[in-house]
């Protein structure tokens, strides 16, 4: 459960109050170190994860992270690893924040035609970080505290979102955001350096041009959907022009590189079917069966199930399964469908086979563990859910499921402990306090007392990250 707009504003008011009270040494003396970049990036990351809808599906997140890893192999050595996050939003947006934190909105992924197009935009954004464009702009400010920096970054990067609008409500934040706007020189450098990264990573360099053309088309059709910091990037048409000129000077084998988009299209299918407006998504799949791919059958089935058209959904899942018997994603989605309608006999073998083909897909494991729990196999279900929680400890849904499973076994201490974590990651302070108190009531051993202390430390660390 995400906090409402009033809650977001309250948080931001606290941040604004800190602006006049806290002035950092690096701002006063004109230095903004890599350590400072990382600290600022961590605070922004905590805020984004607390306030924005994050997509956790490993098919999507692993794909984006693999893309970032592929590109970052060819950037100069950095004091951090680049960490990607996918935000659920129809905005055309992507940005790389200080400290190696990279964000891409689902809307941008859906509207790129090829993987190389998305990679072109991400290469450009990574170049802004490696060239320290944001850091250099902060260094030029004589007096700006960390809270002001955080407001500036969040307000600019999150653009037209609810959080971004709240950030920009204050004149101080709006003025600071104007300072952040990239110069023409910054953009040209990010284009040229980003193109080097893109080519070195093995992508077709035409992807950067096509990616920028996607953004330009969106400006023409509905300018408001592009966040402020992107729409104010200077000379997008000019930049498309000089990047296109550079393509003419490249070896033919570079611009003739084939587009390998199978995995990219799987990600688009998941984003469209599970995370976009189902009525709009259904129109996308409004075509004859003979014109539909296996992924189209699966995507349409998912959308129909979201619209509670179960009989129709089942028929399209059968079609997807007929052509995708060895595709772990198809197996996962059909198994998930049968689980959600309570048909465990059909769900079990499909989820098991999906896991055999792709043991890294934690979403498959999540539904398989839930199915085992529904069948009373709590020990094995908890084992699997704990494995997921170890990989994604701040996923509220996973913690909620794990807490429920412990409760079903009668382990009330651990049930309330996990539910306290779930409430914390949902920003539900009232429920955190309740479950923390209950966990304390059921704690009997020193180990359990230590686990409560670990919860309290996590809560305090999270509070520190979000408060300034």
NORZIBEL-V471844 format. One record per residue. N is the residue number from 0. RES is the residue in one small letter. SS is DSSP state (A for helix, B for strand, O for the rest). BURIAL is + if it has 24 or more other C-alpha atoms within 12 Angstrom, else -. D_FIRST is the distance of its C-alpha to the first C-alpha in Angstrom with 2 decimals. Layout:
# NORZIBEL-V471844
((N | RES | SS | BURIAL | D_FIRST) (N | RES | SS | BURIAL | D_FIRST))
This chain:
# NORZIBEL-V471844
((0 | x | O | - | 0.00) (1 | x | O | + | 3.80) (2 | x | O | + | 6.62) (3 | x | O | - | 9.10) (4 | x | A | - | 12.50) (5 | x | A | - | 14.21) (6 | x | A | - | 12.19) (7 | x | A | + | 13.08) (8 | x | A | + | 16.59) (9 | x | A | - | 16.95) (10 | x | A | + | 16.31) (11 | x | A | + | 18.80) (12 | x | A | + | 21.30) (13 | x | A | - | 21.51) (14 | x | A | + | 22.25) (15 | x | A | + | 24.86) (16 | x | A | - | 26.54) (17 | x | A | - | 27.07) (18 | x | A | + | 28.89) (19 | x | O | - | 32.06) (20 | x | O | - | 32.03) (21 | x | O | - | 31.66) (22 | x | O | - | 34.09) (23 | x | O | + | 34.24) (24 | x | A | - | 37.59) (25 | x | A | + | 37.02) (26 | x | A | + | 36.51) (27 | x | A | - | 39.61) (28 | x | O | - | 41.82) (29 | x | O | - | 40.72) (30 | x | O | - | 39.32) (31 | x | O | + | 35.88) (32 | x | O | + | 36.05) (33 | x | A | + | 34.26) (34 | x | A | - | 32.75) (35 | x | A | + | 31.47) (36 | x | A | + | 30.04) (37 | x | A | + | 28.17) (38 | x | A | + | 26.77) (39 | x | A | + | 25.63) (40 | x | A | + | 24.11) (41 | x | A | + | 22.16) (42 | x | A | + | 20.73) (43 | x | A | + | 19.82) (44 | x | A | + | 18.28) (45 | x | A | + | 16.07) (46 | x | A | + | 14.99) (47 | x | A | + | 14.43) (48 | x | A | + | 12.34) (49 | x | A | + | 10.16) (50 | x | A | + | 9.97) (51 | x | O | + | 10.84) (52 | x | O | + | 9.81) (53 | x | B | + | 12.06) (54 | x | O | + | 14.18) (55 | x | O | + | 15.16) (56 | x | O | + | 17.80) (57 | x | A | + | 20.94) (58 | x | A | + | 23.24) (59 | x | A | + | 21.73) (60 | x | A | + | 21.05) (61 | x | A | + | 24.39) (62 | x | A | + | 26.22) (63 | x | A | + | 25.13) (64 | x | A | + | 25.79) (65 | x | A | + | 29.15) (66 | x | A | + | 30.04) (67 | x | A | + | 29.33) (68 | x | A | + | 31.33) (69 | x | A | + | 34.15) (70 | x | A | + | 34.44) (71 | x | A | + | 34.07) (72 | x | O | - | 37.02) (73 | x | O | + | 39.17) (74 | x | O | + | 37.95) (75 | x | O | - | 39.80) (76 | x | O | - | 38.81) (77 | x | O | - | 35.64) (78 | x | O | - | 34.64) (79 | x | O | - | 31.27) (80 | x | O | + | 29.93) (81 | x | O | + | 27.91) (82 | x | B | + | 24.29) (83 | x | B | + | 22.49) (84 | x | B | + | 18.90) (85 | x | B | + | 18.03) (86 | x | B | + | 15.67) (87 | x | O | + | 14.63) (88 | x | O | + | 16.55) (89 | x | O | + | 19.81) (90 | x | O | + | 21.38) (91 | x | O | + | 24.51) (92 | x | O | + | 23.73) (93 | x | B | + | 24.40) (94 | x | B | + | 25.20) (95 | x | B | + | 26.34) (96 | x | B | + | 25.59) (97 | x | O | + | 27.89) (98 | x | O | + | 27.87) (99 | x | O | + | 27.54) (100 | x | B | + | 23.89) (101 | x | B | + | 23.91) (102 | x | B | + | 21.34) (103 | x | B | + | 21.79) (104 | x | B | + | 19.91) (105 | x | A | + | 19.91) (106 | x | A | + | 21.91) (107 | x | A | + | 24.69) (108 | x | A | + | 25.01) (109 | x | A | + | 25.29) (110 | x | A | + | 28.01) (111 | x | O | + | 30.19) (112 | x | O | + | 33.05) (113 | x | O | + | 33.89) (114 | x | A | + | 32.42) (115 | x | A | + | 34.98) (116 | x | A | + | 33.63) (117 | x | A | + | 30.22) (118 | x | A | + | 32.10) (119 | x | A | + | 34.26) (120 | x | A | + | 31.41) (121 | x | A | + | 29.88) (122 | x | A | + | 33.41) (123 | x | A | + | 33.78) (124 | x | A | + | 30.57) (125 | x | A | + | 31.63) (126 | x | A | + | 34.98) (127 | x | A | + | 33.48) (128 | x | A | + | 32.29) (129 | x | A | + | 35.52) (130 | x | O | + | 37.58) (131 | x | O | + | 35.50) (132 | x | A | + | 35.31) (133 | x | A | + | 32.36) (134 | x | A | + | 33.84) (135 | x | A | + | 37.20) (136 | x | A | + | 35.84) (137 | x | A | + | 34.26) (138 | x | A | + | 37.60) (139 | x | A | - | 39.40) (140 | x | O | + | 37.54) (141 | x | O | - | 39.67) (142 | x | O | + | 37.02) (143 | x | O | + | 33.31) (144 | x | O | + | 31.00) (145 | x | A | + | 28.07) (146 | x | A | + | 25.54) (147 | x | A | + | 27.37) (148 | x | A | + | 27.34) (149 | x | A | + | 23.59) (150 | x | A | + | 23.16) (151 | x | A | + | 25.80) (152 | x | A | + | 24.34) (153 | x | A | + | 20.72) (154 | x | A | + | 22.07) (155 | x | A | + | 24.57) (156 | x | A | + | 22.80) (157 | x | O | + | 19.56) (158 | x | O | + | 21.90) (159 | x | O | + | 20.84) (160 | x | O | + | 17.07) (161 | x | A | + | 15.23) (162 | x | A | + | 15.26) (163 | x | A | + | 18.85) (164 | x | A | + | 19.98) (165 | x | A | + | 18.83) (166 | x | A | + | 20.67) (167 | x | O | + | 23.72) (168 | x | O | + | 23.86) (169 | x | O | + | 26.16) (170 | x | A | - | 29.68) (171 | x | A | + | 29.84) (172 | x | A | + | 27.00) (173 | x | A | + | 28.60) (174 | x | A | - | 31.97) (175 | x | A | + | 30.74) (176 | x | A | + | 29.15) (177 | x | A | - | 32.58) (178 | x | A | + | 33.97) (179 | x | A | + | 31.68) (180 | x | O | + | 32.86) (181 | x | O | + | 34.79) (182 | x | O | - | 38.51) (183 | x | A | - | 40.61) (184 | x | A | - | 42.07) (185 | x | A | + | 38.69) (186 | x | A | + | 37.74) (187 | x | A | + | 41.10) (188 | x | A | + | 40.93) (189 | x | A | + | 37.44) (190 | x | A | + | 38.79) (191 | x | A | + | 41.91) (192 | x | A | + | 40.42) (193 | x | A | + | 37.47) (194 | x | A | + | 40.05) (195 | x | A | + | 41.87) (196 | x | A | + | 38.76) (197 | x | A | + | 38.12) (198 | x | A | + | 41.74) (199 | x | A | - | 41.96) (200 | x | O | + | 38.92) (201 | x | O | + | 40.88) (202 | x | O | + | 39.07) (203 | x | O | + | 41.01) (204 | x | O | + | 41.26) (205 | x | A | + | 41.08) (206 | x | A | + | 37.35) (207 | x | A | + | 36.92) (208 | x | A | + | 38.86) (209 | x | A | + | 37.00) (210 | x | A | + | 33.60) (211 | x | A | + | 34.70) (212 | x | A | + | 36.10) (213 | x | A | + | 32.70) (214 | x | A | + | 31.40) (215 | x | A | + | 34.56) (216 | x | A | - | 34.33) (217 | x | A | + | 30.85) (218 | x | A | + | 32.33) (219 | x | A | - | 35.03) (220 | x | A | - | 32.96) (221 | x | A | - | 29.95) (222 | x | A | - | 30.19) (223 | x | A | - | 27.07) (224 | x | A | + | 24.84) (225 | x | O | + | 26.12) (226 | x | O | + | 24.61) (227 | x | A | + | 27.09) (228 | x | A | + | 28.11) (229 | x | A | + | 29.02) (230 | x | A | + | 30.78) (231 | x | O | + | 32.87) (232 | x | O | + | 34.07) (233 | x | O | - | 37.83) (234 | x | O | - | 40.03) (235 | x | A | + | 37.94) (236 | x | A | - | 40.90) (237 | x | A | - | 43.27) (238 | x | A | + | 41.26) (239 | x | A | + | 41.17) (240 | x | A | - | 44.91) (241 | x | A | - | 45.80) (242 | x | A | + | 43.55) (243 | x | A | + | 45.32) (244 | x | A | - | 48.63) (245 | x | A | - | 47.73) (246 | x | A | + | 47.08) (247 | x | A | - | 50.68) (248 | x | O | - | 51.95) (249 | x | O | - | 50.04) (250 | x | O | - | 51.77) (251 | x | A | - | 51.50) (252 | x | A | - | 49.91) (253 | x | A | + | 46.81) (254 | x | A | + | 46.12) (255 | x | O | - | 47.08) (256 | x | O | - | 44.46) (257 | x | O | - | 42.85) (258 | x | O | + | 39.19) (259 | x | O | - | 37.64) (260 | x | O | - | 34.51) (261 | x | A | - | 33.81) (262 | x | A | - | 30.82) (263 | x | A | + | 29.61) (264 | x | A | + | 29.86) (265 | x | A | + | 27.87) (266 | x | A | + | 24.99) (267 | x | A | + | 25.36) (268 | x | A | + | 25.39) (269 | x | A | + | 22.11) (270 | x | A | + | 20.44) (271 | x | A | + | 22.15) (272 | x | A | + | 21.68) (273 | x | A | + | 18.12) (274 | x | A | + | 16.34) (275 | x | O | + | 18.42) (276 | x | O | - | 19.10) (277 | x | A | + | 20.82) (278 | x | A | - | 23.55) (279 | x | A | - | 24.52) (280 | x | A | + | 24.44) (281 | x | A | + | 26.68) (282 | x | A | - | 29.23) (283 | x | A | - | 29.48) (284 | x | O | + | 30.59) (285 | x | O | - | 33.04) (286 | x | O | - | 36.17) (287 | x | O | - | 38.85) (288 | x | A | - | 38.35) (289 | x | A | - | 41.25) (290 | x | A | - | 39.39) (291 | x | O | - | 36.22) (292 | x | O | + | 35.62) (293 | x | A | + | 34.13) (294 | x | A | + | 30.84) (295 | x | A | + | 31.05) (296 | x | A | + | 31.49) (297 | x | A | + | 28.44) (298 | x | A | + | 26.31) (299 | x | A | + | 27.54) (300 | x | A | + | 26.93) (301 | x | A | + | 23.24) (302 | x | A | + | 22.89) (303 | x | A | + | 24.89) (304 | x | A | + | 22.79) (305 | x | A | + | 19.62) (306 | x | O | - | 21.79) (307 | x | O | - | 22.78) (308 | x | O | - | 26.35) (309 | x | A | - | 26.80) (310 | x | A | - | 30.60) (311 | x | A | - | 30.75) (312 | x | A | + | 28.03) (313 | x | A | + | 30.07) (314 | x | A | - | 33.20) (315 | x | A | + | 31.77) (316 | x | A | + | 30.27) (317 | x | A | + | 33.83) (318 | x | A | + | 35.27) (319 | x | A | + | 32.93) (320 | x | A | + | 33.91) (321 | x | A | - | 37.58) (322 | x | A | - | 37.59) (323 | x | O | + | 35.03) (324 | x | O | + | 36.08) (325 | x | O | - | 36.06) (326 | x | O | + | 32.95) (327 | x | A | + | 30.18) (328 | x | A | + | 27.48) (329 | x | A | + | 29.05) (330 | x | A | + | 29.41) (331 | x | A | + | 25.78) (332 | x | A | + | 24.56) (333 | x | A | + | 27.14) (334 | x | A | + | 26.38) (335 | x | A | + | 22.65) (336 | x | A | + | 23.64) (337 | x | A | + | 25.98) (338 | x | A | + | 23.51) (339 | x | A | + | 20.97) (340 | x | O | - | 23.88) (341 | x | O | - | 25.07) (342 | x | O | - | 28.19) (343 | x | A | + | 28.20) (344 | x | A | - | 31.89) (345 | x | A | + | 31.35) (346 | x | A | + | 28.12) (347 | x | A | + | 29.54) (348 | x | A | + | 32.47) (349 | x | A | + | 30.61) (350 | x | A | + | 27.84) (351 | x | A | + | 30.59) (352 | x | A | + | 32.68) (353 | x | A | + | 29.85) (354 | x | A | + | 29.34) (355 | x | A | - | 33.12) (356 | x | A | - | 33.21) (357 | x | O | - | 30.21) (358 | x | O | + | 29.30) (359 | x | O | - | 26.99) (360 | x | O | + | 24.41) (361 | x | A | + | 21.63) (362 | x | A | + | 19.83) (363 | x | A | + | 22.97) (364 | x | A | + | 23.08) (365 | x | A | + | 19.51) (366 | x | A | + | 20.51) (367 | x | A | + | 23.91) (368 | x | A | + | 22.64) (369 | x | A | + | 20.48) (370 | x | A | + | 23.63) (371 | x | A | + | 25.75) (372 | x | A | + | 23.54) (373 | x | A | + | 23.83) (374 | x | O | - | 27.57) (375 | x | O | - | 27.74) (376 | x | O | - | 28.49) (377 | x | A | + | 26.12) (378 | x | A | - | 28.13) (379 | x | A | + | 28.06) (380 | x | A | + | 24.44) (381 | x | A | + | 23.41) (382 | x | A | - | 25.82) (383 | x | A | + | 24.26) (384 | x | A | + | 20.61) (385 | x | A | + | 21.82) (386 | x | A | + | 23.47) (387 | x | A | + | 20.30) (388 | x | A | + | 18.51) (389 | x | A | - | 21.60) (390 | x | A | - | 21.23) (391 | x | O | + | 17.52) (392 | x | O | + | 16.74) (393 | x | O | + | 13.52) (394 | x | O | + | 11.86) (395 | x | A | + | 9.10) (396 | x | A | + | 10.07) (397 | x | A | + | 13.63) (398 | x | A | + | 13.38) (399 | x | A | + | 11.83) (400 | x | A | + | 14.73) (401 | x | A | + | 17.19) (402 | x | A | + | 16.47) (403 | x | A | + | 16.98) (404 | x | A | + | 20.17) (405 | x | A | + | 21.53) (406 | x | A | - | 21.04) (407 | x | A | + | 23.01) (408 | x | A | - | 25.79) (409 | x | O | - | 26.01) (410 | x | O | + | 25.05) (411 | x | A | + | 23.03) (412 | x | A | + | 23.20) (413 | x | A | + | 21.60) (414 | x | A | + | 19.07) (415 | x | A | + | 17.77) (416 | x | A | + | 18.14) (417 | x | A | + | 15.96) (418 | x | A | + | 13.24) (419 | x | A | + | 13.58) (420 | x | A | + | 13.10) (421 | x | A | + | 9.96) (422 | x | A | + | 8.52) (423 | x | A | + | 10.24) (424 | x | A | + | 8.82) (425 | x | O | + | 5.17) (426 | x | O | + | 7.32) (427 | x | O | + | 7.47) (428 | x | A | - | 11.25) (429 | x | A | - | 12.39) (430 | x | A | + | 11.33) (431 | x | A | + | 12.72) (432 | x | A | + | 15.87) (433 | x | A | - | 16.29) (434 | x | A | + | 16.13) (435 | x | A | + | 18.19) (436 | x | A | - | 20.71) (437 | x | A | - | 20.97) (438 | x | A | + | 21.47) (439 | x | A | + | 24.14) (440 | x | A | - | 25.74) (441 | x | A | - | 26.19) (442 | x | O | + | 27.32) (443 | x | O | - | 31.01) (444 | x | O | - | 32.10) (445 | x | A | - | 32.36) (446 | x | A | - | 30.30) (447 | x | A | - | 27.41) (448 | x | A | - | 27.91) (449 | x | A | - | 27.87) (450 | x | A | + | 24.54) (451 | x | A | + | 23.05) (452 | x | A | - | 24.73) (453 | x | A | - | 23.19) (454 | x | A | + | 19.68) (455 | x | A | + | 20.77) (456 | x | A | - | 22.24) (457 | x | A | - | 19.17) (458 | x | A | + | 17.22) (459 | x | A | - | 20.20) (460 | x | A | - | 20.56) (461 | x | A | + | 17.01) (462 | x | A | - | 17.66) (463 | x | A | - | 20.98) (464 | x | A | + | 19.71) (465 | x | A | + | 17.24) (466 | x | A | + | 19.72) (467 | x | O | + | 22.60))
